[in-house]
Amino acid sequence: MPEAKWFNDAGGTFGFETRSWQLRAVLRCTPQEAKGKRALVRCAVEDAALQASAFQRSADDDPKEAEAVLQELLGRLRGYALEAELTDDGRVKRWDSVDRPEGSLRETDTGWLLELMVERAVAGLWLESPEPPFTVGQQFVEYDKNPLYVFPRVDGAFPQGTAQVLHQVTAVGDTVVVVDSVVEGTAAVVGQLRVRGRSREWLGVDGALQRRTWSVDADLQDVTKYHHAGWIRELADGVKVDLGPVRQVRAPGDGPEKDLPGLPGWPGLGEPPP
């Protein structure tokens, strides 16, 4: 993130700032009652794990304190839901939190943080996909529609910007279709950011999403201010997934975080299993 976010416990006794975290989550998305030609989908967090770096901490700090805050946030993330309104071709028209905490300033700030985490986790679902029949080389373009390539909400506001995404079918098999995408755009957040990114998706021959990977960067004068990489895949009912540990880790790259000695390195993403 270009600006630090506070991770606080509910009692206000401990918190830390971070510019980088990794959320691994199992989401259950279910259709809701339709509105005309548009579909409503609710995605709720069933399980999650969270790793984060800490910003400007001293060598006297105990990583277990940061872990306790992460565990508390996870307790509030489980069950948290977003609702999206989609067109019949899969484009998202709007999305919003179902369970945003409200009340005190601390509760409101925590609510926006939880929404930001979940919104970024589900953003990879809302890419427009081509309709069958598929042909290799088939192309189509999205303009200013895609949440994945638009800078995330900050305190409920949508930053101004534009994005153009070119999608191309690169492989067609008996059961799987591969679509590669590239994006160029701008976003006004901390100055005028240049946005660029790539994604790859695997679809069934009926056009249903099976899995997707993505990587998005926003630069200011050749300095990366925002990075979002991830993958998402469909799970069969009853499949259990090991989401990994909950802990404080070293920051990625050469950022300004002053990490404590002996912390684990930034976790890699790996590749989504087929």
Residue pairs with C-beta under 8 A, 6 or more apart in sequence:
1 19
1 20
1 226
2 19
2 189
2 190
2 193
2 218
2 220
2 225
2 226
3 19
3 154
3 190
4 17
4 18
4 19
4 55
5 17
5 18
5 19
5 113
5 116
6 15
6 16
6 17
6 109
6 113
7 15
7 16
7 17
7 18
7 52
7 66
7 69
7 70
7 73
7 113
8 14
8 15
8 69
8 106
8 109
8 110
9 15
9 68
9 69
9 72
10 72
10 106
10 110
12 106
14 65
14 68
14 69
15 69
16 54
16 55
16 57
16 66
16 69
17 54
17 55
17 56
18 52
18 53
18 54
18 55
18 257
19 53
19 55
19 251
19 255
19 256
19 257
20 52
20 53
20 251
20 252
20 255
20 257
20 266
21 50
21 51
21 52
21 53
21 117
22 50
22 51
22 52
22 249
22 266
22 267
23 48
23 49
23 50
23 77
23 117
23 120
23 121
24 48
24 49
24 50
24 243
24 244
25 45
25 46
25 47
25 48
25 49
25 77
25 118
25 121
25 243
26 45
26 46
26 47
26 48
26 235
26 241
26 243
27 43
27 44
27 45
27 46
27 121
27 122
28 43
28 44
28 46
29 41
29 42
29 43
29 44
29 122
29 125
30 41
30 42
30 44
31 39
31 40
31 41
32 39
32 40
32 41
32 42
32 83
33 40
34 40
35 85
37 87
37 88
38 85
38 86
38 87
38 88
38 93
39 85
39 86
39 87
39 88
40 83
40 84
40 85
40 86
41 83
41 84
41 86
42 81
42 82
42 83
42 84
42 98
43 81
43 82
43 83
43 84
43 118
43 122
43 125
44 79
44 80
44 81
44 98
45 77
45 78
45 79
45 80
45 81
45 118
45 121
46 78
47 78
47 241
47 243
48 74
48 77
48 78
48 243
49 74
49 243
49 244
49 245
49 246
50 70
50 73
50 74
50 77
50 246
51 70
51 244
51 245
51 246
51 247
51 248
51 249
51 267
52 66
52 70
52 248
52 249
53 248
53 249
53 250
53 251
53 252
53 255
53 257
53 259
53 266
54 61
54 66
54 248
54 257
54 259
54 260
55 256
55 257
55 258
56 256
56 257
56 258
57 258
57 259
57 260
58 258
59 260
59 261
61 260
63 247
63 248
63 260
63 263
66 247
66 248
67 246
67 247
67 248
70 246
70 247
70 248
71 246
73 110
73 113
73 114
74 246
76 101
76 110
76 114
77 114
77 117
77 118
79 99
80 97
80 98
80 99
80 114
80 115
80 118
81 97
81 98
81 99
81 118
82 95
82 96
82 97
82 98
82 115
82 118
82 119
82 122
83 95
83 96
83 98
84 92
84 94
84 95
84 122
84 125
84 126
85 92
85 93
85 94
85 95
86 92
86 93
86 126
87 93
89 128
89 129
89 131
90 126
90 127
90 128
90 129
91 126
91 128
91 142
91 145
92 126
92 145
92 146
92 147
95 119
95 122
95 126
95 147
97 111
97 114
97 115
97 118
97 119
100 111
100 112
100 114
100 115
101 107
101 108
101 110
101 111
101 114
102 108
102 111
112 153
112 154
112 155
112 156
115 153
116 152
116 153
116 154
119 147
119 152
119 153
120 152
120 228
120 230
121 230
123 147
123 148
123 152
123 228
124 148
124 199
124 212
124 214
124 230
124 231
124 232
125 209
125 212
125 232
126 146
126 147
126 148
127 142
127 146
127 148
127 165
127 167
127 181
127 199
127 201
127 212
128 140
128 142
128 145
128 146
128 167
129 167
129 179
129 201
129 203
129 207
129 209
130 138
130 140
130 167
130 169
130 179
130 207
131 207
132 205
132 206
132 207
134 169
134 172
134 177
134 203
134 205
135 169
135 172
136 169
136 170
136 171
136 172
137 168
137 169
138 168
138 169
139 166
139 167
139 168
139 169
140 167
141 164
141 165
141 166
141 167
142 163
142 164
142 165
142 167
143 162
143 163
143 164
143 165
144 150
144 162
144 163
146 163
146 165
146 183
148 197
148 199
148 214
148 216
148 228
149 163
149 165
149 183
149 185
149 195
149 197
149 216
150 158
150 159
150 161
150 163
150 185
150 187
151 159
151 161
151 187
151 189
151 193
151 195
151 218
151 226
152 228
154 189
159 187
159 188
159 189
160 187
160 188
161 185
161 186
161 187
161 188
161 189
161 193
161 195
162 185
162 186
163 183
163 184
163 185
163 195
164 183
164 184
164 185
165 181
165 182
165 183
166 181
166 182
166 183
167 179
167 180
167 181
168 179
168 180
168 181
169 177
169 178
169 179
170 178
170 179
170 180
171 177
171 178
172 178
174 205
175 204
175 205
176 202
176 203
176 204
176 205
176 210
177 202
177 203
177 204
177 205
177 207
178 200
178 201
178 202
178 203
179 200
179 201
179 203
180 198
180 199
180 200
181 198
181 199
181 200
181 201
182 196
182 197
182 198
183 195
183 196
183 197
183 198
183 216
184 195
184 196
185 194
185 195
185 196
186 192
186 193
186 194
186 195
187 193
187 195
187 218
189 218
189 225
189 226
190 220
190 225
191 220
191 221
192 220
193 218
193 219
193 220
193 225
193 226
194 218
194 219
194 220
195 216
195 217
195 218
196 216
196 217
196 218
196 219
197 214
197 215
197 216
197 217
198 214
198 215
199 212
199 213
199 214
199 215
200 212
200 213
200 214
201 209
201 210
201 211
201 212
201 213
202 209
202 210
202 211
202 212
203 209
203 210
204 210
209 234
210 233
210 234
211 231
211 232
211 233
211 234
211 272
211 274
212 231
212 232
212 233
213 230
213 231
213 271
213 272
214 228
214 229
214 230
214 231
215 227
215 228
215 229
216 226
216 227
216 228
216 229
217 224
217 226
217 227
218 224
218 225
218 226
218 227
219 225
224 253
227 252
229 269
230 269
231 269
231 271
231 272
232 272
233 272
233 273
235 241
244 267
247 264
248 260
248 263
249 263
249 264
249 265
249 266
249 267
250 257
250 259
250 263
250 264
250 265
250 266
251 257
251 259
251 266
252 266
